């Protein structure tokens, strides 16, 4: 049994199943109570939320309703922005598409208000009304909806808010969902909004199972709609290498394919016997990177090292320590196969990372670093020679040497590394950002050492866990994390001083796909938990309220329905399966 699976099993033993705590009745057969109580809470909170919060997720920092009349969406309007500016034009196009299902006409985009009497204005200004760089203001009065920000990203977030001010069916799908000429109206209000954290992430493991490029785009779309801005793309693993590298074609001709897949529980020995694989071409990756950029999402590619590298070693065994047969793995867990710390391996990894940097313009490259067993390094003369040559104490310091060499290479090219919290063992590379997954201890230690941290603790931020009673759920790897658990997550541990807390860049939800064979299953596991996480990383902690969020979710489920998102339905109307 591996650490990750052990870790997850621990959570499953400690889980509390069935109904969210506030709805729990001692008599589970008492259906009246089970339905009436949530219904009462729902109606009270819905009324409150309709007035105060408009069911926007993540909840904005401030919404003030004003006494003016509503703004009516109708055909005779214009979208006003600086049409000379290509990015503003693209943002205006997004607004036009969102409004289309309500008007059945494409509104003109223009530089001037005339001749229309009502307008939606997108304005790039030097506003200091809200914190920058991602803040925005949105005001609604009878003649105009005005979105202002000092960055394009801020305007994009204002547009995401506008999208949620429209009826939940509109702007989310096919206009035929909308009856003609409904002319929806939006109450007069002033919104001031900005994110709490700069890093608002979702992760996707495309290695345990491969998902088509179009699904990756949809995943990014859903993130962006929730104002998330970092997509951690887990591209290499023991079970498959998913990124085309021109200099090393066998990474994908061999490394992207496995013979069979474990389909039963870990240890069941139940395999499907079906070849599985696939990879993204560099052309597809460029397209996805630019698609993400248009939605203000930065992609952080992960190239795992020194462990979780069976697929790469199956393709190029010469970068292992032993002359043995390596294979692309068909089961899950942690494998002893590991890159050998010899010069040829560093040359190979630098070549790979050079192509990776050409494809991904963002600052961060994730280099993995987790779950790297040291047994082969203990047995390898080459690894032991490196330990002696470099004056290292042991194999943990050898891992630190390995990661630090890669960091130096990436830093010399203007990039920064992120690694899982195991990179603290044996000494943290000087500039590294730590992704804390084995709880928060690694993140706390790193912040105390003045290193940046992204929080992804397994107990709350692993969206591969069950979200309801496993006996009624499709198979998952283990654990239990329901919507409320992630909603209540606080990324800044109270053990940190105010100064240390500044190193917590934000948080992320991790979607490991051992038991997610299809895009539908990924959506089932990622949503609605990602919506709760969006509020964790965007909304000020003091504005959060679980019941009120849950009430807003009732409207949000309709939006997800309109988009055809296959979310886990357990909290839809508060009734768990
Ligand atoms: C991890 O879950 N091994 C980072």
Boltz pocket constraint, residues with backbone or C-beta under 6 A from the ligand:
constraints:
  - pocket:
      binder: B
      contacts: [[A, 4], [A, 370], [A, 371], [A, 420], [A, 437]]
      max_distance: 6.0
